[in-house]
């Protein structure tokens, strides 16, 4: 499967989402990783479960390089399982459902990890609530027959995962401004929800 065909299939499966910016960059990386994993006959559902397991493992090594490694592995597994499904021709409704459930579990674990790294619990809960709101709004729009993603926000899932990883790197390097990065990210997540809700109002009101 060529990259352009992969992009077209991914877009169709994600409510005709426009592929640009950081999303296009991540999908390009995901495509090449997926080709390798598909050649090794690693199934997308296995990757989905590995994403949850590695996110869980990160909780046992808080404030350490090992935690960061597990988080990055979780991000990779979580980010390429759908790509492997597309490349290997194993897209299924069961896989999509499993992936959606695993995404919510994994994201919750990421924010528990943030709490372990010293971020106030109210910020962690707010970030989790914002992520859930954004994803639920999109799912609800789809259930009402809206067949477009509406808008690619400034805090899509790859951005959320990357922001947490960046924070951990800054913490490990003892940068004093590291906590402020999370507050900036919280503002981005809030605006992201606003973008989705504005799109929902525009198309469904």
Buried (B, 14 or more C-beta within 10 A) or exposed (E): BEEEEBBEBBBEBBBEBEBEEEBEEBBBBBBBBBBEBBEEEBBBBBBBBBBBBBBBBBBEBBBBEEBBBBBBBBBBBBBBBBBBBBBBEEBEEEBBEBBEEBBBEBBBBBBBBBBBBEBEEEBBEBBBEBBBBBBEBBEEBBEEEBEBBBBBBBBBBBBBBBBBBBBBBBBBEEEEEBBEBBEEBBEBBBEBBEBBBEBBEEEEE
